[in-house]
Amino acid sequence: MTRLCVAAGGLNLAQGFPDFEATDELKQAAIDAVNRGLNQYSITHGEPALRQAIAAKALRYNGMPVDPDTDVTVTCGATEAMVATLTALMNPGDEVVVFEPFHEHYGPDSILSGATPPYVTLHAPDWRIDPGELRAAFGPSTKAIIINTPNNPTGKVFTRDELSLIAELCQQWDTYAVTDEIYEHILYDGARHVSLATLPGMADRTITVNSISKTYSVTGWRVGWTIAAPAITRQIRKVHDFLTVGAPTPLQHATAAALAFADDYYDKLMAFYQDARDRTFAMLQGIGLDCSNPAGAYYILADASRLMRSFGVHDDVALSRELLRGWAWRPCPARRSLLATRAGR
Ligand SMILES: Cc1ncc(COP(=O)(O)O)c(C=O)c1O
């Protein structure tokens, strides 16, 4: 879809990356690190300065006490963090519970690690968990569950009660929880982010995955990390060493600078996205898509069935192609509306 969109000169709403620059301060930190000669391999599990910054931020923002020497592994983005974690922990025949709809990597990551993913539906329109369905997904073969909050693509922010149910089941069945919190700073209407690792009994069985891609608008830098108890971290580091060796050294140093940004950086980011969400939600509804309003992350899941009927197509890929054709060749109200929204930002 990205390739087709570029060819049509359209606006790509299908892939999650910011269409604006990172701050000058962050870019300068990267330039400075290169100029200071920090250009060779780092310690594979991450530069000490960055691991310290990750631990300090996790304590300050998430309330998680973290030992930078034993609990942190720096990876090439959350993408590598997730696949390294599952590869380290799962064996053939194990099951990893995945909420559906899910970020595109979780299914393939589970399968690559040898595990099978039983799926548990998040029910529209508010992406509710059915506690009975979740309980039924756990069993003797369950080794882990993947949580993503705030969630891609639903925009759901898991509540403390929902996380408590997950925590209860993880302890009952003695499983790991892998929680992808990459959107922790993109929250709307006063929603609060809760880190699963802070719930009672969860610190030693939770692997927290995160990265700078979304919070600092640098998806191309490829710096992420895991936070986990020492015994788990040792396993993740072994896999990570042979997957990628390490994340780019100068960008690790710039990341340490980013993690020390003051609170007003996050306040401004949140205000920016709140405004963008409000405008985009109104605009999508205006062109005939029934949407659920996200509580976090930067996705809006839209029901396209009405548009599909009006274009006479029966699946999402065909509709996307039709939209791009309309975008490229016809005067299209959706295009005018999107451009107006964009200009207003
Ligand atoms: C939920 C989620 N996790 C992970 C990623 C990938 O993160 P990274 O760029 O750090 O590899 C994305 C990117 O869209 C995402 O939405």
The ligand as an SDF file (V2000), in Angstrom:
LIG
                    3D

 16 16  0  0  0  0  0  0  0  0999 V2000
    2.6860   -1.4650   18.5120 C   0  0  0  0  0  0  0  0  0  0  0  0
    3.9690   -1.2850   17.7760 C   0  0  0  0  0  0  0  0  0  0  0  0
    5.0690   -1.9130   18.2170 N   0  0  0  0  0  0  0  0  0  0  0  0
    6.2370   -1.7950   17.5700 C   0  0  0  0  0  0  0  0  0  0  0  0
    6.3580   -1.0220   16.4340 C   0  0  0  0  0  0  0  0  0  0  0  0
    7.6880   -0.9250   15.7640 C   0  0  0  0  0  0  0  0  0  0  0  0
    8.5340   -0.1630   16.5580 O   0  0  0  0  0  0  0  0  0  0  0  0
   10.0520    0.1480   16.1800 P   0  0  0  0  0  0  0  0  0  0  0  0
   10.0600    1.2210   15.1480 O   0  0  0  0  0  0  0  0  0  0  0  0
   10.6650    0.6200   17.4570 O   0  0  0  0  0  0  0  0  0  0  0  0
   10.6630   -1.1230   15.7040 O   0  0  0  0  0  0  0  0  0  0  0  0
    5.2410   -0.3390   15.9340 C   0  0  0  0  0  0  0  0  0  0  0  0
    5.3330    0.4840   14.7180 C   0  0  0  0  0  0  0  0  0  0  0  0
    4.3820    0.8510   14.1050 O   0  0  0  0  0  0  0  0  0  0  0  0
    4.0180   -0.4860   16.6270 C   0  0  0  0  0  0  0  0  0  0  0  0
    2.9190    0.1420   16.2020 O   0  0  0  0  0  0  0  0  0  0  0  0
  1  2  1  0
  2  3  1  0
  2 15  2  0
  3  4  2  0
  4  5  1  0
  5  6  1  0
  5 12  2  0
  6  7  1  0
  7  8  1  0
  8  9  2  0
  8 10  1  0
  8 11  1  0
 12 13  1  0
 12 15  1  0
 13 14  2  0
 15 16  1  0
M  END
$$$$
